[in-house]
Amino acid sequence: MLGLGAAGLVAAPVLQRTLESGLGAVAGKDPTGLTGLLPNGGGFRYYSVASSVPAKGAADYRLKVDGLVDRPATYTLDALRGMVQTRTVRDVQCVTGWRVPETAFEGVRLSALLDAAGVRPGARAVRFTCFDGTYSESLTLDQARRADVLVALRMNDEPVSHAHGGPVRLYVAPMYFYKSAKWLSGITVTDSVRPGYWEKLGYDVDAWVGRSNGRDDAPTV
């Protein structure tokens, strides 16, 4: 009995990673969203609004910062890794109800990229686009400058996997997880908030956990 218990403890992390990887790979090619109903050990559900998403790595990943800025820039993955990194540990809350406690995200503060670009007078918001070719999101400029809004490169102390929106995703700690756009490829400073993919379908633009979308979940920060 003790031997079996010890073997289970050793094998559990490997089995969990294998299950999550498998579900993530399937979900990336599942336009129905049905794979999001399947349970997995990490507590996450895999959602994609595109029929498939190409995988990118250090060789071909690029993040473009443009719009109402003085210094547009394009960052490689290595360039982002070379910047000051911020780590935060918070609960992740999905607007559909599931919650993953104490999830670690690490990356570059969005405010640092905005400061480097030089935001022009008249800017009011930031729009995010993704290399899945479909998804988009927005934040007000004040929201984007929060210290807990990251351009995330790591999740739970490992590189953000493709299934979780890697190699780079947005992470907006105090808002429902649909604001944390996966497969981030563009950051555009704009003069107004432009509703994102789910907001055009009825979700709240200001997605504070527990104070939006008709839900009363406990705040994540």
C-alpha positions in Angstrom: 0.0 0.0 0.0 2.8 2.4 0.9 4.6 1.5 -2.3 1.6 2.2 -4.4 1.0 5.5 -2.6 4.5 6.6 -3.2 4.4 5.6 -6.9 1.2 7.6 -7.2 2.8 10.7 -5.8 5.7 10.4 -8.2 3.6 9.7 -11.3 0.8 12.3 -10.6 2.7 15.4 -11.8 3.8 13.6 -15.0 0.3 12.3 -15.7 -1.2 15.8 -15.1 1.2 17.5 -17.4 0.5 14.8 -20.1 -3.3 15.2 -19.7 -3.1 19.0 -19.9 -0.8 19.0 -22.9 -3.1 16.5 -24.7 -6.2 18.5 -24.0 -4.5 21.7 -24.9 -3.4 20.3 -28.3 -6.9 19.0 -29.1 -8.5 22.3 -27.9 -6.3 24.3 -30.2 -7.9 22.6 -33.2 -11.4 22.4 -31.8 -13.7 25.2 -33.0 -16.7 23.7 -31.1 -15.3 24.5 -27.7 -16.4 21.1 -26.4 -13.0 20.2 -25.1 -13.4 23.1 -22.7 -15.9 20.9 -20.9 -13.4 18.2 -20.1 -11.8 18.3 -16.6 -8.1 18.4 -16.1 -5.8 18.4 -13.0 -4.7 22.0 -13.4 -8.2 23.3 -13.1 -8.0 25.2 -16.4 -10.3 24.9 -19.4 -9.0 25.4 -22.9 -10.8 27.9 -25.1 -10.0 29.1 -28.6 -12.2 31.0 -30.9 -10.1 30.0 -33.9 -10.2 26.6 -35.7 -6.4 26.3 -35.2 -3.6 28.4 -33.9 0.0 28.3 -35.2 2.8 27.6 -32.7 5.5 30.3 -32.4 8.8 30.3 -30.6 11.9 32.4 -30.3 12.7 32.2 -34.0 9.5 33.7 -35.3 7.6 35.3 -32.4 7.2 39.1 -32.6 5.2 41.6 -30.5 4.4 44.9 -32.1 3.7 48.1 -30.1 2.2 50.9 -32.2 -0.7 53.4 -32.4 -0.6 56.7 -30.6 3.0 56.4 -29.5 6.2 58.3 -30.3 8.4 55.2 -30.6 6.7 52.2 -32.2 8.6 49.0 -31.6 8.7 45.3 -32.4 10.0 42.9 -29.7 11.4 39.4 -30.1 10.9 36.8 -27.5 14.5 37.1 -26.4 14.1 40.9 -26.1 11.1 40.5 -23.8 13.0 37.9 -21.7 15.8 40.4 -21.3 13.6 43.1 -19.7 12.8 43.4 -16.0 10.4 40.7 -15.0 7.6 40.9 -12.4 6.1 37.9 -10.8 2.6 37.8 -9.3 0.6 35.0 -7.7 -3.2 35.4 -7.8 -6.3 33.3 -8.3 -7.5 33.0 -11.9 -11.3 33.4 -12.3 -13.2 32.6 -15.5 -16.5 34.3 -16.1 -18.0 30.9 -16.7 -17.4 30.0 -13.1 -14.2 27.9 -12.7 -11.4 29.2 -10.6 -7.7 28.2 -10.3 -6.2 29.4 -7.0 -2.7 30.9 -6.5 -1.5 30.8 -10.1 1.9 32.4 -10.7 2.4 34.6 -13.8 5.7 36.3 -14.6 6.6 38.8 -17.3 7.1 42.4 -18.3 4.8 45.0 -16.9 2.6 46.4 -19.7 3.3 49.9 -18.3 7.0 49.4 -19.0 6.3 48.8 -22.7 4.0 51.8 -22.8 6.6 54.0 -21.2 9.2 52.8 -23.6 6.9 53.6 -26.6 6.1 57.1 -25.3 2.3 57.4 -25.2 1.0 60.5 -26.9 -1.5 63.0 -25.5 -5.0 62.1 -26.5 -4.4 58.3 -25.9 -7.2 56.8 -23.8 -7.0 53.0 -24.3 -4.9 50.0 -25.4 -6.1 47.4 -27.9 -4.6 43.9 -28.0 -4.5 41.6 -31.0 -3.5 37.9 -31.2 -1.8 35.7 -33.7 -4.7 33.4 -33.8 -6.0 36.0 -36.3 -9.4 36.4 -34.5 -9.2 37.4 -30.8 -8.9 40.9 -29.5 -9.2 42.8 -26.2 -9.0 46.3 -24.8 -8.2 48.1 -21.6 -8.4 51.8 -20.6 -5.0 53.4 -20.4 -5.3 53.6 -16.6 -6.2 49.9 -16.4 -3.3 49.0 -18.6 -0.8 50.9 -16.4 -1.7 48.9 -13.3 1.2 47.1 -11.7 -0.6 43.7 -11.9 -1.1 43.8 -15.7 1.6 41.8 -17.4 2.8 40.8 -20.8 3.4 37.3 -19.4 6.2 34.9 -20.5 5.9 32.4 -17.7 3.1 30.6 -15.9 3.5 28.5 -12.7 7.3 29.0 -13.1 7.5 27.5 -16.6 7.3 29.1 -20.0 3.7 29.8 -21.0 2.7 26.8 -23.1 1.1 27.1 -26.5 -2.2 25.7 -25.1 -2.2 28.5 -22.4 -1.6 31.2 -25.0 2.2 31.2 -25.3 4.8 32.0 -25.9 3.4 35.4 -24.7 0.0 36.3 -23.4 -1.6 39.2 -21.6 -2.4 38.7 -17.9 -4.9 41.1 -16.2 -5.0 40.0 -12.6 -8.1 41.8 -11.2 -10.4 41.0 -14.2 -12.1 37.9 -15.5 -9.8 35.7 -17.5 -11.2 36.6 -21.0 -9.4 39.9 -20.6 -6.1 38.1 -20.5 -5.7 37.6 -24.2 -3.8 34.5 -25.4 -1.2 34.4 -28.2 -0.5 38.1 -27.9 1.0 39.7 -31.0 -0.1 43.4 -31.0 -0.4 46.2 -28.5 -2.0 49.3 -30.1 -2.5 52.6 -28.2 -5.8 54.1 -29.2 -8.1 57.1 -28.5 -10.9 55.0 -27.2 -11.8 51.6 -25.9 -12.7 49.2 -28.6 -14.8 46.2 -27.5 -13.0 42.8 -27.8 -14.2 39.5 -29.2 -16.4 38.4 -26.3 -17.6 42.0 -25.4 -19.1 42.2 -28.9 -21.1 39.2 -27.9 -22.4 40.6 -24.6 -19.6 40.4 -22.0 -18.8 43.5 -20.0 -15.9 45.7 -21.2 -14.9 46.5 -17.6 -14.5 42.9 -16.3 -13.6 43.3 -12.7 -14.0 40.0 -10.9 -17.0 40.1 -8.6 -18.2 43.5 -10.0 -19.2 42.7 -13.6 -21.0 40.3 -15.8 -23.7 39.8 -13.2 -21.4 37.7 -11.0 -20.4 38.0 -7.3 -17.2 36.0 -7.3 -14.6 36.9 -4.6 -12.0 39.4 -6.0 -8.8 37.9 -7.3 -6.7 40.8 -5.8 
